[in-house]
Amino acid sequence: MIRLWEAAASIGVLALLLVPPAYSQGRGGRGGAGGRGGAAAQNPRTSAAIDMTGYWVSVVTEDWMFRMVTPPKGQYLGVPLNAAARRVADAWDPAKDEAAGEQCKSYGAAALMRVPGRLHITWDNDTTLKIETEAGTQTRLIHFGSDAAQSEAQKASQSSAASWQGYSIAEWEQAAVGRGEARNGDLKVVTTRLRPGYLRKNGVPYSENAIVTEWYDRHTAPNGDIWLVVSTEVKDPQYLSTPFITSTHFKKLPDNAPWKPEACSSR
């Protein structure tokens, strides 16, 4: 794969991306999702707070040693693991995962956005956003809908088998804008029903009880480059003593960007 994501971003651009917009101060304290209970809620595609569609490539600006290469066994610096999780990580054996057909354990929704590579984001239909990844050839489906519809869908998903990408429920969080100004905000996604997997490729675990909450923000840099910043919070009462929080950056690519899917790998 062409490692476009290894290109270094300028300090000015990174500084811009690391400063949250005014509306994102205090997640959950925004003006609420656009169109709740109204006509827009029936068509999240047309009421989107930001345009996430297209091709994106990850730009690795932090945690290089944990993301660009597979860390050695026992290297879990920065992840708030409890004693049980450290025992699992210390016993990591990629050969055993391969033998069990579990090569995708580090490509689940709790870790997938941290895996370097390209994304392709499209609308599967008016209420479902689709995120495809080169890394591991994974597909995430992000479901929108009314509170009642989401509640029913969640109940249905809880009776189904867990999966690497789990079940994701989304809502647009709209920012307050002045009259005549373009719509703005972010996408909030909550994912449950996950198969147990790895937060890092070297066996750092998360359990089936993990809850992944993500916020997707789009920014335009002074030079015109378009960025997607994904802030992720993983809560797992089984393996994490506190939430595990990361911020991952993606740069917009042309619509004809190369696309080279790669199978999951345990090593």
Summary of the structure (lengths in Angstrom):
residues: 267
radius of gyration: 18.4
end to end distance: 16.4
largest distance: 59.4
contacts: 801
relative contact order: 0.23
helix: 19%
strand: 31%
